[in-house]
Amino acid sequence: MVSVRVDWRASCSLVGSVLKYLSLPLLFPLGVAVYFGEDVLTFAAVAAVTLTVGFGLERLDTDPDIGAREGFLMVAATWLAVALVGTLPYVLAGMGTASTLADPVNALFESMSGFTTTGATVMGSIGLEQHSHALLLWRQLTQWLGGMGIVVLAVAILPELSVGGAQLMDAEAPGPGIEKLTPRIAKTARVLWLVYLGFTVLEFLLLYGAHLAGLAPNMGLYNAVLHPLTTMPTGGFSPEARSIEAFSATVQWIVIPFMVAAGTNFALFWGALTDGPSRLLEDAEFRYYAGLLGVGTALAAGLLYGGVGIGLAELPVEVAPIPGELEDSLRHGAFQAVSIITTTGYASMDFNTWSGASQSVLLVALFLGGSAGSTGGAIKMVRTLVILKAVKRELFTTVHPEAVSPVRLGGRALDETAVRGIFSFTLLYLVIFLAGVAVLAVDASRAAETIPLFDIISATAATLGNVGPGFGVVGPMNNYLPFTDFSKLVMVFLMWVGRLEILPVFVLLTRAYWRS
């Protein structure tokens, strides 16, 4: 008889610890519900259930000892567990109303989209007309909690994770690996969360300050609190149906640098604080990231400035950039390029009105993602940079077969194992993407849904890459409701594996993981 090698009780016990503490953030929407005189029972009940389940799971192992196997299981299960908890407020609040989130599948989709910072929505109607202040705050809060990583937060605050925390953070953190900023991994986790919190507070102060100065009429206190909660995690949820298009040009200019910061390796900010600002420019991935943002901005702004490929007649007058208007074109061009490349998913205008050629450029951008160690999704900058360098190396050694030419990044020669790992990850990512497209297309055909293939491709890329909006029926001003429940569950899976960078989920499906 082959024995199971994974201590699943230890993993589940730690999931319980995370759930126990997840009951605390639920108190924020509960307080908002009390303040606005809204339904308090929903969040009180969910907080109580979460606390009870958390305590129950925690008792499975009072002294959990985790290794690499337990770490993979704990990380993957944690993200499923928090998504299930996040589903409850939508279902309970939606009961007896016209909310599309009363449907459990829709609610799970919205919750997973929130925690994984995808930003894809199945809300039929977004706004305070149908949903409470508390529920919309919870929707934003799920993205903020998921942005820097729930497990990273757990490592920062739970002493029982001080041993084994590095393995957990590596399993969860976006990118090939997490940079250890301090000798103690728990302190590194706290540093990352402090930087994340600092940017969030700074953006709130600037947005609300602009409102008080009369430069952002719609950015009242409620909106000023809620939008930084989804900017820094590159989430993209907004309590406004028209996303950032609903706000002034000042707001859009303020949000752009924060999206750029969110797509940057947060370890670099700590390095910039301790070693000086030059630390940013010394990093090869940051230079590559900044260069692509510049190219994307120039392309998009150029299209808008020239009025090429844009359906101007379809845009609201207050949004449509007038060909030849430099500020409008530059602002919308920079906003959309940064929003999509960093996988934030905000919209300052409806890029569904762009031509097919222009949208194809944006579709490619859906795969790029932010930097390693950022809150951005998709393949990540460092991986595409290493692949380009490896291809260049292959071309060189083809001409000079006797040459020894390692792939270098930032002056350091990369280990060939790391290079192969990046190729393997990217290949697996593309295979999952193609499989996702095929499944969604077949399901749409089976259900006689008239969803164009390009829209299905963009929906798959947007959910796997944790971007959020795609094109066509899933454009920035639309939602994912046209898909069947089965397709939505497939996309829930894509969001889950995309946020965990595939391997922590797929390794659980291997026989070798469970048995010796």
N, C-alpha and C positions, 0 to 999 in steps of 0.2 A: 504494500500500500504506500503510495506517495503522499508525503505530508505537505500541508500548506505551510509555506515559509513566511508568510506575512502575518504580523501581529495586528490583525484588523481591529482588535479591541483597543489597542493603543491609539490607532488612527482615529477611530470613532470617538474615543474619549476626548481627543484634542478638537475634533469637529464640534463636540458638545461645548467645549470651553469657548470656542469662537461664537457659537450660537448664544451662549449665556450672555456674552458681552454685546451681542447684536441687539439685545433688548434695550440697551441704553440709547442708541440713536433713535429708536422708535419713540422715545420720550419727547424728542423735538417736535415731530408732527402732532403728537398728543398735546403738547403745550400750545402749539399754534391753533389746534382745534378748540381748545379751551378759550383762547384769546378771541377768536372770531365767532365763538358761539356755535361751532359746528359739531358734527357727530364725534364724540370722544370715545364711544364704546368700541369702535373698530380698532383703533390703535392700542387702547388699553387691553383688549382681548388678545391682539396679536403679540403684544409685549409679554403678556402673561404666558401665552402658549410657548413662545420662543424661550423664555426663561426656564419653563418647566422641562421642555424637551432638552434644552442645553444641560441642565442639571442631571437629567436622566442619562444622557449619553456619557456625560463626564464620569459617572459612577461605574462605567464599564471597566475602567482601569484607573485606579487612584494614583498610580505612579507610572505613567506611560513612558516607555523608552523607545525612541524612534530611530530607525536607520533609513537608508535610502528608499527601501521598498515601502516602509510605512509613510515616508514623506510624500511619495507620489500619490498614494491612496488618500492621504489626509488632504492634500492640496486639491485634488480633483473632486473629492467628496464635499469639501468645504464650499466650493463654488456652486455645486449643485444644491447643497443645503440652504445656502443664503438666498439663492434664486427662488427656491420653494417658499421660504419664509416671506420673501418680498412679494410673492404672488398673493398672499392672503389679504393685505389691505385693499388691493384692487378688486378682488372678488367680493369681499364683505361690503366695501363702500359702494360697489356697483349693483348690489342686489336690489331689485325693485325699481331700478332706474333704466334709462336708455343707454347707459354706458356700455361700450363694446368690451370693456375690461371685466365685465361681470362674467364673461365666458372664461372658464379656467385656462383653456389653451391660450387665448389672447393675453390673459393676465400673466401666465408663465413667460410668454414671449416678451412682454413689456418688462417683466422683472429681470429676465436674463439679459435683455438688451441694456437695462439700466446698470446692473452690476458689472457687466463686461465692458461697459462704456461704449457700446455700439451706437446707440442713439436711434436705431430703427424703431418705429412706433406702429402700434395697431390701435391707437386712440382714434376713434371716429371723429371726435370733436375735441380740440385742445383749447383750454381756457377756463376761466373761473365761472363762465356761464353754466357749465355742466359739472365741473369738478371742484372739490373744496380746496381751500388754501392748503390744508394739511396734506391732502393726497398729492397735490402737485409738488409740495415740498418733499414728500417722501420719494417721489419719482426723481427729483433732482439729487436728493441725498444718496440714493442708491449708486448713482454714478460717481459721486465724490468718494464714497467708501470703497468702490471698486477700482478707482483710478490708480492710486499708488499701490494698491494690493491689499486685500483683506488679510492674507496670511502675513505679509510684511508688517501690517499693523499689529497683528497678534504677536509676532516675534518681538515687536517693540515694547509691548505692554505686559506680556505674559512671562513670568520668570521661568515657568516650566519648559519654555521653548528656548531658553538660553543655550541649551545643548541640543544640537541638531537643527538649530534655526537657519544656519547657512544652507543646508540641504533644502529646506523648505523654501527659502527665498530664491534659490537657484531654480527650483521647480516652478515657481510662480512668476518670477520677474521677467518682463519682456526683454528679449534679446538673448544673445549667446551666453551671458553670465552676468552676475551682479558684482560690481566693484566694491571691495571691502574698504570702507572709508576710515574705519577705526579698528583697533585690535579686537574689540568685542562686537559681535554681529548684532546684538540687541541695540547697541548704541548706534551702529550704522543705520539700522531700521528707523530709529528715532530721528536721526539726522535727516534722512530722506523725507520722513513725514513732516518734520519741522519746515524744511524748505518748501514742501508742497503746501503746507498750511500758510506759510508766509506769503507766497504768491497769491493764494486765494484771498487772504485778507487785503492785500495791496490792491487787487483788482476791484474788490468791493468798495474800498475807499475812493478809488478813482471814478468808478461808475456812479456812486451816490454823490460824490463831490461834483461831478458834471451835472447831475440832476439839480443839485442845490444852486449851481451857478447858472441854471437856465439853459444848459446846452444839451440836455437829455430829458425832454418833457415826459416821456413814457417810462423812464427808468426810476420809478419810485423805490422806496426802501425794500418792498417785497421782491421786486424784480432784481434790484441790486444785490440782494442776498442770494437769490436763487441762481443767477447766471454764472457767477464764479464757481459755483458747485459743479457746473458741467463744462466750464472752459478748461480748467486745469486738468481734469481727467481725460481731456479730449473726448468728451461724451456727446455733447451736441443737443441734449434735450433742452427744450425751452418751454416755459409755460405760455408762450405766445404762439399761436398757430402759424404765424408768418416768420417764426424764428427771429434772427437778428435784423431781418428786413423791417421789422416793426419799430425799429429804433433809429435814432438820428445818426448822421454821419460821424459825429463825435464818438458815439458809443462804438461804432464799427471800427474806428481807428484805435480806440482803446483796447478792444478785444483782440485785434490782430497780433500785437507783440506777446500777449499772454498765450495765444495758441502756439506761437513760435516757441515760447519758453516751455510749454507743456510737451512739445515734441522733441525737446533737447534732453540729453542724458542728465538727470538731476544730480548725479555725482559731480558733473562739471561745475555746477553752481557752487557746490561746497568747495571744490578746488579753487574756483574764482574768489571765493570769500577768504580762503586761507592762504592761497598762493598769489593772488592777483588776477585781474581780468584777462591777462594774456593766456591764462590756462585754457580758456575757451578756444582761442584761435590756434593754439598748439595742437588741438585734437583733430586728427584727420577726418573722423566721421562728422564732426561739427562743421568743418569747412565744406565737406561734400553736401551735407544737409542744407547749409545756408546757400550754397551754389544752386542746388535744385529748386529751392524756394524762390530764388531770384529768377531763374529761368522760367519757372511756372508762372510767376507774377508777370514777367515781361510778355510771355505768350498771351496770357489771358487779357492783360491790360491792352495789349496791341490789338487784339480782336475787337474788344469793346470800343477802343478809341477810333478804330477804322470802321466800326459798324459792320464787321464781316462775320457772317454766320450767326447773327443774333436776331431773334424774332422780336424786334423792338415794339411792334404793334401789340404784342401779347403781354408786355410788362406794364404795371401801373405807372402812371405818369411820374409819381414821386420817386420811383425806383429806377426807371429806365435811364441808363446813361446816354447822354446825347453824343453821337459821334463828334469827336473834336473836343469834348470836354475832358481835359486831362485829369482833374481831381476825381471826378466820378469814375472814370475808366480805371485809374490807378487803384482807387479804393476797392471797387468791386473785384477787380482782377486779383489784387493781393489777397483780399479776403477769401475768395473762392479757392485760389491756389493753395493758400496756407491751410484752409479748413479741410480740404480734401487730402493733401499730402500728409498732414499730421493726423488724419482720421478723426478730426473733431466732428465734422458733419453739420456745423452751423451753415446757414445760408443768408447772405445779404441780398440775394436776388434769386429768382427761380431759373437755375441753369437748365431746366427742361426746355426753355425757349432757345437754347443754343442749338446750332446745327449739329447734324450727326458727326461731322468731322471734328468739331470742337469737343463734343461729348466723348469721342473716342480718345482724345488727348487726356481728358479727365479720367476716363476708365483706366488708362495705364497708370495714372497717379494713384488710383485706389490700391494698387499693389505695393507701393513704395513704403508707406508708413513712416513713423517717427524714428528717432534714434533708439539704440539699445539703452535700457535704463530710463526711458521716458515713459509717459503714460500712453503713447501712441500705439496703434496696432499694426496689422499687415506684416509684410516680410521683414521690414526694418532696414534702415539706411546702411548699417555696417555690413549686412549680408550682401546687399546688391553691390556695395563698393568692393568687397572681397571677391565677389564673382567676376566683376569687371577686371580686377587686377589679375585674377587667375586666368581669365581668357587671354588677356594681354601677354601673360607669361607663356601660355601655350603657343601663341603665335610666334613669340620670340624664340622659344626652344625648338620650334619646327624649322626655323631658318638656321639656328645655331644649336644643333643637337648635343654638342659637347658641353654646353653652358650649364652651370648650376645656378639657378635663379629662383630663390624662394619668394613667395608672396610676402610683400612687406606692407605693414600698416603703421603709419606714424613712426617710420624708421625702424620698427621691430620686425624681424622675420617671424611669420606665423608658422605654428606647427602644422604639418601637413594633415594631421588628424583633425584639427580645427577646420581647415579648409574643406576637407571631405565632409565634415559634419554640416557645414553651411550648405554645401551642394545637396546633401541628402535632405536637409530640412526644406530647402526651396523646392526640390523635386516633389517631396511628399505634399507640400503645400499646394502645388499646382495640380497634383493628382486628385487631392481632396476637392479642390475647386472644380475641376472638370467633372468629377463624380457628382458633386452637388448640382451643377448645371444640368446634368443628364437626368438626375432624379426629379428635380423641380420641373423640368420640361415635360417629362413623361407624365408626372402627376397633373400638371396643368392640362395636358392633352386629354388625360383620362377623365378629368372633371369638366372637360369642355370649357375651360377658362381661356379667354382670348387675351393671353398675355404674350406680347412679342418676345422673341428669343433674346434680343438685346437687353430688354428689361430684366429677363431672368438671369442673364449673365451678370448684369450690374447688381442685382439683388444678391446673388451668390457671393460676388466679390465684396460687396458692402457688409454682409453679415460675417463672412469668414475673416475679413480684415478688420472687423469692428469699426467700420466707418459710419454706417447708418443709412443715410439717404443714397439712392442710386439714381436711375434715370427712368423716365416714363411713368408707369403706374406707381413706382416707388421713389419718385422724385422728391426734392426737398420740401415741397408743399403738399405732398400726398402721403400715403401710408401703405402698410403691408397687408391691409385687410383683404385685397382681392385674392390672396393665396388661400388654399384649402388648409384645414387644420393639420393634415399630414405634412404639407410643405412647411407650415410654420414650425412644427416640431423638428423637421430636418434643419431649419435655420436656427432653432434654439441650440441644436447640437453643433452647428457650424460656429455660432457665437462662442459657445463653451470651449471648443477645441482651439478656436482662433485666439481667445484670450490667454489660454494656457500654453500657447505655442506648440500645440499638437502632441508632442512627445509624452508629457505627463499623463495624457488621456490614453493614447494608443499603447503605451507600455503596459497599461492595465489589461489590455486585450490579448497579451501574449501569454502563452503557456509557461514560458520560462520565468515570468514574473511571479506567478503564484506557486510554482513548484520547483523543487531542486532538480 
